[in-house]
Amino acid sequence: MDKLKDKVIWVTGASSGIGKELAYQLSKRNCKLILSARRKEVLEKVKNQCSNPKDVKILPLDIIEFEKADSYVEIAIDLFGKVDIQINNAGVSQRSLIAETDFSVYKTIMDIDYLGTVALSKAILPHFMLNNAGHYVVVSSLMGKFSSPYRSGYCGAKHALHGFFDAMRMEHEKHGVRVTMVCPGFVNTNIAKSALTGDGTLQESNDSATQNGLSTTNFCNKMITAIKKEKFEVYIGGKEVKGVFIKRFFPKLLHKLVLKSQVR
Ligand SMILES: NC(=O)c1ccc[n+]([C@@H]2O[C@H](COP(=O)([O-])OP(=O)(O)OC[C@H]3O[C@@H](n4cnc5c(N)ncnc54)[C@H](O)[C@@H]3O)[C@@H](O)[C@H]2O)c1
């Protein structure tokens, strides 16, 4: 039997890309889903394209409204009576050199990619502790394990997620809490299009590395396997995944290889 069947899974960033594909694949597995992102009408569309729309609820939210995190969690729990797995997937990327980036852009990226996830995760923690069970799945990035030019704020925020959630795992394993850090390489979504540039406007164009990345279908299939296995940390992508191991043992080599690859 599928271990995820009938689990209540809350996915943030479910309106597009990885989050949308997760909704489709998890619905096929008969999970009960709560889909969150900012735009209600887009979430409705994703819901209606799921295999089992009657088991899909939508909860529109802006992840940077930290003060509403407790009420979002209360609503999420009420929708099916509990939440088993929270998939923290909402995020925004960056394409700008440090010298050209307004400080406000760093704040926005940190708010969305780090603090928003911390707020929602912290708000649901009492529920997980009460149930003596709960699984945080956090969509970080290979950029949470090593860095690359044009993404300084994004790399900072994704690295920070590892710091927070590794501590979460240690503090709450005794309460049945699990943490899976998912680090994608290049996945073919619109992440580059919605990436912030130095003045905070969107890049509005795709880049070839992302477009040539894994399909969301292939990526989410692997991600779901990692969730089922309750992996601590997983790297999913093409040859760029090797960067994690090269950084660990040969940091100067990784530095040279990233500069040589000239991925913008
Ligand atoms: N695509 C890649 O190559 C890649 C690589 C590494 C990591 N990731 C990570 O995967 C996750 C999903 O990205 P994607 O590739 O599907 O891109 P995407 O742009 O298609 O999806 C991002 C999602 O986050 C949501 N979001 C953004 N800001 C939000 C906010 N303030 N409140 C609520 N929701 C918000 C968007 O609406 C969207 O649903 C992100 O965390 C991203 O950093 C993607």
The ligand as an SDF file (V2000), in Angstrom:
LIG
                    3D

 44 48  0  0  0  0  0  0  0  0999 V2000
   13.2130   25.2350  -10.8710 N   0  0  0  0  0  0  0  0  0  0  0  0
   14.4290   25.1130  -10.4090 C   0  0  0  0  0  0  0  0  0  0  0  0
   15.3840   24.9480  -11.2000 O   0  0  0  0  0  0  0  0  0  0  0  0
   14.6980   25.1400   -8.9200 C   0  0  0  0  0  0  0  0  0  0  0  0
   15.9950   24.8440   -8.4930 C   0  0  0  0  0  0  0  0  0  0  0  0
   16.2630   24.8610   -7.1340 C   0  0  0  0  0  0  0  0  0  0  0  0
   15.2530   25.1550   -6.2280 C   0  0  0  0  0  0  0  0  0  0  0  0
   14.0090   25.4420   -6.6730 N   0  0  0  0  0  0  0  0  0  0  0  0
   12.9910   25.7790   -5.6650 C   0  0  0  0  0  0  0  0  0  0  0  0
   11.7890   25.1040   -5.9380 O   0  0  0  0  0  0  0  0  0  0  0  0
   10.6980   25.8250   -5.3590 C   0  0  0  0  0  0  0  0  0  0  0  0
    9.5720   25.9260   -6.3790 C   0  0  0  0  0  0  0  0  0  0  0  0
   10.0180   26.7100   -7.4720 O   0  0  0  0  0  0  0  0  0  0  0  0
    9.6160   26.4140   -9.0040 P   0  0  0  0  0  0  0  0  0  0  0  0
   10.8590   26.0600   -9.7120 O   0  0  0  0  0  0  0  0  0  0  0  0
    8.4450   25.5340   -9.0670 O   0  0  0  0  0  0  0  0  0  0  0  0
    9.2690   27.9080   -9.4790 O   0  0  0  0  0  0  0  0  0  0  0  0
    7.8610   28.6490   -9.6880 P   0  0  0  0  0  0  0  0  0  0  0  0
    8.1950   30.0790   -9.8530 O   0  0  0  0  0  0  0  0  0  0  0  0
    7.0900   27.9610  -10.7570 O   0  0  0  0  0  0  0  0  0  0  0  0
    7.1000   28.3910   -8.3130 O   0  0  0  0  0  0  0  0  0  0  0  0
    7.2420   29.2030   -7.1740 C   0  0  0  0  0  0  0  0  0  0  0  0
    5.9780   29.1300   -6.3680 C   0  0  0  0  0  0  0  0  0  0  0  0
    6.1330   29.9130   -5.1730 O   0  0  0  0  0  0  0  0  0  0  0  0
    5.0110   30.7710   -5.0570 C   0  0  0  0  0  0  0  0  0  0  0  0
    5.3310   32.0040   -4.3180 N   0  0  0  0  0  0  0  0  0  0  0  0
    6.2810   32.9310   -4.6030 C   0  0  0  0  0  0  0  0  0  0  0  0
    6.2050   33.9460   -3.7320 N   0  0  0  0  0  0  0  0  0  0  0  0
    5.1970   33.6480   -2.8620 C   0  0  0  0  0  0  0  0  0  0  0  0
    4.6250   34.3200   -1.7440 C   0  0  0  0  0  0  0  0  0  0  0  0
    5.0460   35.5270   -1.3430 N   0  0  0  0  0  0  0  0  0  0  0  0
    3.6070   33.7170   -1.0850 N   0  0  0  0  0  0  0  0  0  0  0  0
    3.1340   32.5040   -1.4910 C   0  0  0  0  0  0  0  0  0  0  0  0
    3.6280   31.8340   -2.5600 N   0  0  0  0  0  0  0  0  0  0  0  0
    4.6410   32.4100   -3.2290 C   0  0  0  0  0  0  0  0  0  0  0  0
    4.6400   31.0910   -6.5050 C   0  0  0  0  0  0  0  0  0  0  0  0
    3.3330   31.6120   -6.6110 O   0  0  0  0  0  0  0  0  0  0  0  0
    4.7770   29.7030   -7.1170 C   0  0  0  0  0  0  0  0  0  0  0  0
    3.6250   28.9370   -6.8550 O   0  0  0  0  0  0  0  0  0  0  0  0
   11.2770   27.1790   -4.9370 C   0  0  0  0  0  0  0  0  0  0  0  0
   11.4790   27.1870   -3.5420 O   0  0  0  0  0  0  0  0  0  0  0  0
   12.6130   27.2440   -5.6540 C   0  0  0  0  0  0  0  0  0  0  0  0
   13.5580   28.0310   -4.9730 O   0  0  0  0  0  0  0  0  0  0  0  0
   13.7040   25.4470   -7.9990 C   0  0  0  0  0  0  0  0  0  0  0  0
  1  2  1  0
  2  3  2  0
  2  4  1  0
  4  5  1  0
  4 44  2  0
  5  6  2  0
  6  7  1  0
  7  8  2  0
  8  9  1  0
  8 44  1  0
  9 10  1  0
  9 42  1  0
 10 11  1  0
 11 12  1  0
 11 40  1  0
 12 13  1  0
 13 14  1  0
 14 15  2  0
 14 16  1  0
 14 17  1  0
 17 18  1  0
 18 19  2  0
 18 20  1  0
 18 21  1  0
 21 22  1  0
 22 23  1  0
 23 24  1  0
 23 38  1  0
 24 25  1  0
 25 26  1  0
 25 36  1  0
 26 27  1  0
 26 35  1  0
 27 28  2  0
 28 29  1  0
 29 30  1  0
 29 35  2  0
 30 31  1  0
 30 32  2  0
 32 33  1  0
 33 34  2  0
 34 35  1  0
 36 37  1  0
 36 38  1  0
 38 39  1  0
 40 41  1  0
 40 42  1  0
 42 43  1  0
M  CHG  2   8   1  16  -1
M  END
$$$$
